[in-house]
């Protein structure tokens, strides 16, 4: 069997995180992803990341994260010749993804109406901060701005210190993941109907979905979600200091788990029959857990509780999490021996799931800027002299 998207061509005219990550997820499942960038103003993620040398080489870790299995084509979309290249590409494609300001591609003659007229089976996805329409449609934002706009920041942190931004650009990656799901659904739909699709992805919409249960609760009773930090509503579902100073996060969330926790801690007097009883007795439970958890190290508590089927984990740094043999057993990461412009090996995330067969796989390292321009233009019928002329004019 072939991977799900082998034979599918994706034109990826996106930058930074959400759009490129969506295309990347299709790429690791077999799609031919052609990343389109301006020859003199490439994806800004090429210059971002933790390695200054790679940033200067336009191969920053921000770019490496989601560029494997892609081919790189440089095109100036503001030139008539560049627009013609995109039209020819779209005629051969199954998916077109862009994440520029709403209306920008329509103004270039490369919007959904124009490209779907050339290719009615085309699935065309636009990623933006607020969506293609509405009062805020023309406004721009990044992950942290959407965190502020959506209310997620206000509910993150502690009672004393909030709002706080997430440590990772979670909304960007969630938008990319949701976008890959939307693209997959549209391609599946096309197999049934023969018709392409227009997808409008908004980061704000995704942020709201990430708060789904909180939204339902607020809209029911009007109570804003509070920033709980490590002190969650139930004492048995919170973090505690241990004898070595490290924290353990307890996850005895439901009634069955809290009963098991109090049983293994030899405090059956604290077992509750209802969540209302837990709420009413929270202070006493917290005091007991503060005293009990201080008697062992974080690692000892994790081993002890997990072996007794009580969810619990010591709070780790990324280094420790990456050293966990469980991660290696899952195939979440892929090691590259090298890439154009990158000296030495590096590791990137692959996918958050596995298939029994023909699942996500990385076949090629992230490309240098414009690495495949000549080959892709050749596939479209451009001759070597024509490509040279386009390059001389700065079109590619």
Secondary structure, 3 states (H helix, E strand, C coil): CCCCCCCCEEEEECCCCHHHHHHHHHHCCCCEEEEEECCCCCCHHHHCCCCHHHHHCCCCHHHHCCCCCEEEEECCCCCHHHHHHHHHHHHHCCEEEECCCCCHHHHCCCCHHHHHHHCCCCEEEEEECCCCCCCCCCCCCCHHHHHHHHCCHHHCCCCCCCCCCCCCCHHHHHHHHHHHHHHHHHHHHHHHHCCCEEEEEEHHHHHHHHCHHHHHHHHHHCCCCCCCCCCCCCHHHCEEECCCCCEEEECCCCHHHHHHHHHHCCCHHHCCCCHHHHHHCHHHHHHHHHHHHCCCCHHHHHHHHHCCCCCEEECCCHHHHHHCHHHHHHCCEEEECCECCECCCEEEECCCCCCCCCCCCCCCCCCCCCCCHHHHHHHCCCCHHHHHHHHHCCCC
